[in-house]
C-alpha cells in the first residue's frame, strides 16, 4: 500500500484470494476503508523469499558496530534546516 | 412519479432497501474478504440513501427527516423498485441483483451529476464513483461464476433468469423526472450484455415484467425487511447510540 504520492509502498496485511485480480479487489476493500492509500500492490505469498529468524545474527549483527556507515560525522552549517 | 420529492424518495428507497439486503450477508458471506466487500457496498448504498432521503424530506417540507422517512413509513409508502427488495437467495442471486442494480445506478447517477438540481447533481457526482465499483465487483463475480464450473454456471444462469423480469420496472418512462429512467436503458443493456457475454450466460427473453414498486405496491418480502429494519426505532423512538 502506498499512503500518498511520493511515499514508498508499505506492507499492510495478508488476505485470501483465488487469484491476483480478486486479491487486488479484496485488498481495496480490506485496507483502504479509511483512505489509507492511493496505490496497492498484491504479491502471492509463494513469491516472497524471506530471511529466517535463525539467520538473524549472521544477517544483521555485523552492522551493529559500524557507526561510520551513518552520515553522522559531517558538520551541518548553520541555517541549513533540511539537509 | 411526480415531482422532485417522489424522485428523490424513490432513489433513496432503492439505496436504503439495497443496503439492508446487502447487510444481511454480514457474517454469512462465502469468505471473510467478501463479507467486508458486501458490507462496504451496503454502506455506500446507505450513504446515498441518507443524502437522498434527507433531501426528499426537505423537498416535502413537512418536517420529516431521514430517520422519519426510513423508519416511520409502512411498505405501501415505500417507492423502491421490486428488484432491491427480493430476497438475497444464494450468492449468485445476490450478484445478479447487484449487477443489475449497479448497471442501472451508474448511468442514473452519472446523468444526475449533470442535472439542473444542484443537490441531486452533488449526490450523483458522489454516488457514481461508488456505483462504478459496485458494477466492477458484481461483474467480476458474474463472469467468474458464469464461466466457472458446470455447477456455478448453472446457478448463475438460474439467478439471472430469476431476477431479469424485475429490471424492466427500473426504466419505466417518466419524462417529468430530473432524469427520465427510460433514457438509461440503452446504457444498461450494453453494460449487462458485455458482462453476460463474457460470462457465457444467456440474456433471458423479456416477457413477464412485474412492477408497482414506484407506486408502493410491493412484494411480500418488503414487509419482512422493514419489520427488521424498523423495529428498534419504533420500539424506542429517537433512540441514539
Contacts between the chains, C-beta under 8 A, distances in Angstrom:
chain1	res1	chain2	res2	distance
A	15	B	33	5.6
A	16	B	31	6.4
A	16	B	32	7.3
A	16	B	33	6.2
A	17	B	33	6.6
A	21	B	140	7.1
A	22	B	33	7.9
A	22	B	140	7.0
A	25	B	37	7.2
A	25	B	136	7.7
A	25	B	137	6.7
A	25	B	140	6.7
A	26	B	33	3.9
A	26	B	34	7.9
A	26	B	36	7.8
A	26	B	37	7.0
A	29	B	33	6.8
A	29	B	36	5.0
A	29	B	37	4.3
A	29	B	40	5.2
A	30	B	33	6.4
A	30	B	36	5.6
A	33	B	40	6.9
